[in-house]
Structure formats: structure tokens, C-alpha cells
Amino acid sequence: MSATATQALGPSKTTTGIPNGKLGVWLFLTSEVMLFATLFTSYIVLRMSAPSWPRGWEELNVPLAALNTVILITSSVTVVLAYAAACERDKAKFNAYLWITILLACAFLVVKSFEYGHKFTHHHFPSTSIFFAVYFTTTGLHGLHVILGIAYFAWLSYWAKDNWDHELFVGRVEYGGLYWHFVDIVWIFLFPALYLL
């Protein structure tokens, strides 16, 4: 691409007119969808081929999982409010909603740690059965994504101190929100698949 064309598009635009960051996030999320789709497919195949399969509500803690579902859905709302505050150039509201999102994400991990601890206390590990192998693999990978989201939001809060007026700032908030909505959607699929079926 010529220098003239690059200048016309601007520093953050691709030839499609989509910002580089947004295109990158969508490509990344596409790979993540394939990853979790593979896990869900494996879950279905293993469950259908097993002679018997435990009922999720009998083996897992449904109330704790329901609480975590409420926590993540609420965090999706607060990250949208943080993005809206960034668009409105309200720094105080942005920081408040972003940190509420971070705290909710941490609360999700705390609740999940209680659930894991209970399973370990009762000698339920990934090696215990195929059911628990699937449970710990899928929820563990999801938990890792939650941790990555916390790290990104914490970095974004720090970066905002000196870069609030940066031309890419609002876009980076949006990209974090897109990632976080994906994390929430994955849990919305995991919850009924593991706990209610």
C-alpha cells in the first residue's frame, strides 16, 4: 500500500475501513470460538458415547454456578457502562465502572475457587472420571480467560492515567469489552451444559 493510501486511511485503519485493533480482536475471538467449539464438541461426543453420565446438578454446586452467572452478566453491564463513560469523556465514571468490572471478575474467581476447593476436599480431580476431566478442563480454561480479562482491564486503567486523550484509547476500551462479552457468553453455554443437563 502506498504512503498516500496509508495516510488517507489513518494510522489505525485497515484497507477494509475497520480499525486494526478491532480486526485483530475479531480474528482472535474467531480462534477462541473454534477452541471452545472443539471443547463443546468433545464434550458432546464423550457424553453420547459414555455408558452413563452423571447429572450435573447432582455432582456440581448449581447455586454457586448460578451466582457466578449473575456476577458475569452484571460485569457485562458494567463494562458497557465503562465504555459509554469513555465515549462521553467522563474519566471518573470510566474508572469506577472499570474497577467494578474487575472486582466482579475477581468475585467470579473467588466463587469458583470455593467450588474447586469443595471438589478437591471430596477427592474429585480431573483424573477421577471423564465427567470431571471435562468439567475441570472447560471451567479451568474459562477461568484463565477471566484472569486475562482482569489483567487487561487493570492495564487499561493504568494506561488511562497518562493516555486518556490518546486517539486509540476509546477503541482499546471497546476491544476489551468485546473480549469480555465473549468470556461471558462462553460461561452462559458452560453453565447449562455442565450443571443443568
C-alpha positions as CSV (number, residue, x, y, z in Angstrom):
1,M,0.0,0.0,0.0
2,S,1.3,3.5,-0.9
3,A,2.1,6.1,1.8
4,T,-0.7,8.3,0.4
5,A,-3.2,5.5,0.8
6,T,-2.0,4.8,4.4
7,Q,-2.4,8.5,5.3
8,A,-5.9,8.5,3.8
9,L,-6.9,5.6,5.9
10,G,-5.3,6.9,9.1
11,P,-2.8,5.1,11.4
12,S,-5.4,2.7,12.9
13,K,-7.3,1.7,9.8
14,T,-7.1,-1.3,7.5
15,T,-8.0,-1.3,3.8
16,T,-11.4,-2.5,4.9
17,G,-12.0,0.6,6.9
18,I,-12.1,-1.4,10.1
19,P,-9.6,-0.3,12.8
20,N,-6.6,-2.6,13.0
21,G,-7.3,-3.3,16.7
22,K,-10.9,-4.3,16.1
23,L,-9.9,-6.6,13.2
24,G,-7.3,-8.2,15.4
25,V,-9.7,-8.7,18.2
26,W,-12.3,-10.3,15.9
27,L,-9.7,-12.6,14.4
28,F,-8.6,-13.6,17.9
29,L,-12.1,-14.2,19.1
30,T,-12.7,-16.3,16.0
31,S,-9.8,-18.6,17.0
32,E,-11.3,-18.7,20.5
33,V,-14.7,-19.7,19.2
34,M,-13.0,-22.5,17.4
35,L,-11.2,-23.6,20.6
36,F,-14.3,-23.7,22.7
37,A,-16.4,-25.2,19.9
38,T,-13.9,-28.0,19.8
39,L,-14.2,-28.5,23.6
40,F,-18.0,-28.5,23.4
41,T,-17.9,-31.0,20.5
42,S,-15.6,-33.2,22.5
43,Y,-18.0,-32.9,25.5
44,I,-21.0,-34.0,23.3
45,V,-19.1,-36.9,21.8
46,L,-17.8,-38.1,25.2
47,R,-21.2,-37.8,26.8
48,M,-23.1,-39.5,24.0
49,S,-20.6,-42.4,23.8
50,A,-20.4,-42.9,27.6
51,P,-22.5,-45.8,29.0
52,S,-23.7,-43.5,31.8
53,W,-23.1,-39.8,32.6
54,P,-23.6,-38.1,35.9
55,R,-26.3,-35.5,36.3
56,G,-24.6,-32.1,36.6
57,W,-27.0,-30.9,39.4
58,E,-26.1,-34.0,41.4
59,E,-22.3,-33.6,41.1
60,L,-21.8,-29.9,41.0
61,N,-22.9,-26.9,43.0
62,V,-25.7,-25.3,41.0
63,P,-26.4,-22.3,43.4
64,L,-22.7,-21.3,43.2
65,A,-22.7,-21.6,39.5
66,A,-25.9,-19.6,39.2
67,L,-24.4,-16.9,41.4
68,N,-21.4,-16.8,39.1
69,T,-23.7,-16.4,36.2
70,V,-25.3,-13.4,37.7
71,I,-21.9,-12.0,38.6
72,L,-20.6,-12.3,35.0
73,I,-23.8,-10.9,33.4
74,T,-23.6,-7.9,35.8
75,S,-19.9,-7.4,34.8
76,S,-21.0,-7.3,31.1
77,V,-23.3,-4.4,32.0
78,T,-20.6,-2.6,33.9
79,V,-18.0,-2.9,31.1
80,V,-20.6,-1.4,28.7
81,L,-21.1,1.5,31.1
82,A,-17.3,1.9,31.3
83,Y,-17.2,2.1,27.5
84,A,-20.0,4.6,27.5
85,A,-18.2,6.7,30.1
86,A,-15.1,6.6,27.9
87,C,-17.1,7.8,24.9
88,E,-18.6,10.6,27.0
89,R,-15.1,11.5,28.2
90,D,-16.1,11.0,31.9
91,K,-12.9,9.7,33.5
92,A,-14.3,9.3,37.0
93,K,-17.2,7.2,35.8
94,F,-15.0,5.2,33.5
95,N,-12.6,4.3,36.3
96,A,-15.5,3.4,38.6
97,Y,-17.2,1.1,36.2
98,L,-14.0,-0.5,35.0
99,W,-13.0,-1.3,38.6
100,I,-16.4,-2.6,39.4
101,T,-15.9,-4.9,36.4
102,I,-12.6,-6.0,37.7
103,L,-14.0,-6.7,41.2
104,L,-16.9,-8.7,39.8
105,A,-14.4,-10.8,37.7
106,C,-12.4,-11.4,40.9
107,A,-15.6,-12.3,42.7
108,F,-16.2,-14.9,40.0
109,L,-12.8,-16.5,40.6
110,V,-13.3,-16.5,44.3
111,V,-16.6,-18.3,44.0
112,K,-15.1,-20.7,41.5
113,S,-12.2,-21.4,43.9
114,F,-14.7,-22.3,46.7
115,E,-16.3,-24.7,44.2
116,Y,-13.0,-26.2,43.2
117,G,-11.9,-26.5,46.8
118,H,-15.0,-28.4,47.7
119,K,-14.4,-30.9,44.9
120,F,-10.7,-31.4,45.9
121,T,-11.8,-31.9,49.5
122,H,-14.0,-34.7,48.3
123,H,-11.2,-36.2,46.2
124,H,-12.8,-35.2,42.9
125,F,-10.0,-34.4,40.4
126,P,-9.7,-34.3,36.6
127,S,-8.4,-37.9,36.8
128,T,-11.4,-39.1,38.8
129,S,-13.7,-39.5,35.7
130,I,-14.4,-38.3,32.2
131,F,-17.1,-36.1,33.6
132,F,-14.7,-34.3,36.0
133,A,-12.0,-34.2,33.3
134,V,-14.4,-32.3,31.1
135,Y,-15.6,-30.1,34.0
136,F,-12.1,-29.0,35.1
137,T,-10.8,-28.6,31.6
138,T,-13.6,-26.4,30.4
139,T,-14.1,-24.3,33.5
140,G,-10.3,-24.1,34.1
141,L,-9.7,-22.7,30.6
142,H,-12.6,-20.3,31.0
143,G,-11.1,-19.2,34.3
144,L,-7.8,-18.5,32.6
145,H,-9.7,-16.2,30.2
146,V,-11.2,-14.4,33.1
147,I,-7.8,-13.8,34.6
148,L,-6.5,-12.5,31.2
149,G,-9.5,-10.1,31.2
150,I,-8.7,-8.8,34.7
151,A,-5.1,-8.3,33.6
152,Y,-6.2,-6.3,30.5
153,F,-8.6,-4.1,32.4
154,A,-6.1,-3.4,35.1
155,W,-3.5,-2.4,32.5
156,L,-6.2,-0.3,30.7
157,S,-6.9,1.6,34.0
158,Y,-3.2,2.2,34.5
159,W,-2.7,3.3,30.8
160,A,-5.7,5.7,31.1
161,K,-3.9,7.8,33.6
162,D,-1.5,9.3,31.1
163,N,-3.3,8.4,27.8
164,W,-6.9,9.5,28.5
165,D,-6.8,11.7,25.4
166,H,-5.0,9.2,23.2
167,E,-6.7,8.7,19.8
168,L,-6.7,4.9,20.4
169,F,-8.0,4.9,24.0
170,V,-11.7,4.5,23.4
171,G,-11.1,1.8,20.8
172,R,-9.0,-0.2,23.3
173,V,-11.8,0.0,25.8
174,E,-14.2,-1.3,23.2
175,Y,-11.8,-4.2,22.3
176,G,-11.6,-5.1,26.0
177,G,-15.4,-5.1,26.1
178,L,-15.7,-7.3,23.1
179,Y,-13.4,-9.9,24.7
180,W,-15.2,-9.7,28.0
181,H,-18.6,-10.3,26.3
182,F,-17.1,-13.4,24.7
183,V,-15.9,-14.7,28.1
184,D,-19.4,-14.2,29.4
185,I,-21.1,-15.9,26.5
186,V,-18.9,-18.9,26.9
187,W,-19.9,-19.2,30.6
188,I,-23.6,-18.9,29.6
189,F,-23.1,-22.0,27.4
190,L,-21.0,-23.8,30.0
191,F,-23.4,-23.3,32.9
192,P,-26.4,-25.3,31.5
193,A,-24.2,-27.8,29.7
194,L,-22.3,-28.8,32.8
195,Y,-24.6,-28.0,35.6
196,L,-28.2,-28.5,34.3
197,L,-28.0,-31.3,31.8
